[in-house]
Amino acid sequence: MAIELPDDLIVLERSAWEEIQAGALSVDTAQAVQERIREFAAESGESRLAVEPELKRAVRHPEPEADAA
């Protein structure tokens, strides 16, 4: 079952992914993502270890939109 990720967490991970691709990931960006993952996991009752891979999958390998035909 997919985890419903909040928009702000996706935005943070997208920023981190852009920095990773540019070879310029900062400690501040990485820390912000990890802190928000922990917060969301606590808020939602999901495991942090389940949230993080779902987030990476959503940002790095997004599903095509249904109406994009």
N, C-alpha and C positions, 0 to 999 in steps of 0.2 A: 504494500500500500504506500503510495507516495505521500510524502510529508508536505503540507501546505506551508511553504516558506514565505516569510514576510518580505515585502519589497525592499525595505532598507537593508536587509541582510544580503539580498541578491545584488544590490547596488555596491555594497562593500566588497563582495567577492568579485564582481566584475572589475572593480578598480584594482584589486590585488592581481587578478588574472592578466590585466593589461600591463601591470608593472612586471609581472613574471615574464611575459612574452618579450618585454623590452629589456630584460635583464637588469631591472632596477627595483625589485621589490624591497620596500623599506620595512624596517622593524616596526615602525608605527602602524603601517597599513596591515601587516600580518597580525599584529597584536589586536588591532581594532576588530578584524574579522573574527579572531578567536574569542575575544570577549563577547561579541554579539552572538556567536554560536552558543557559548555557554549560557548567556542570558535567555536566548530563545529556547534552548533545551529545557532550562528550568521552568520557564513560563508555560511551555507546551506539554511538559511531562515526557518528551521524547529523549532518548539517549543522545548525548553529544556525539557519540560514535556513530549514530545513525544519521544525525543531521548533517555532519560535515561531508560525507560522500554524496548525499542527496543534493547538497548545495553545489558541490563541484560538478556533479553531473548536469544540473540545471543550467549552470553558467557555461561550462566547457562543451557540453554536448546537448544543446537544447532540442526539444522536440519541435518538428515543423508545425506551424500553426495550421489548424484544420481548414480555415478559409483562405489559405494561401495558394489555392489551386489555379 
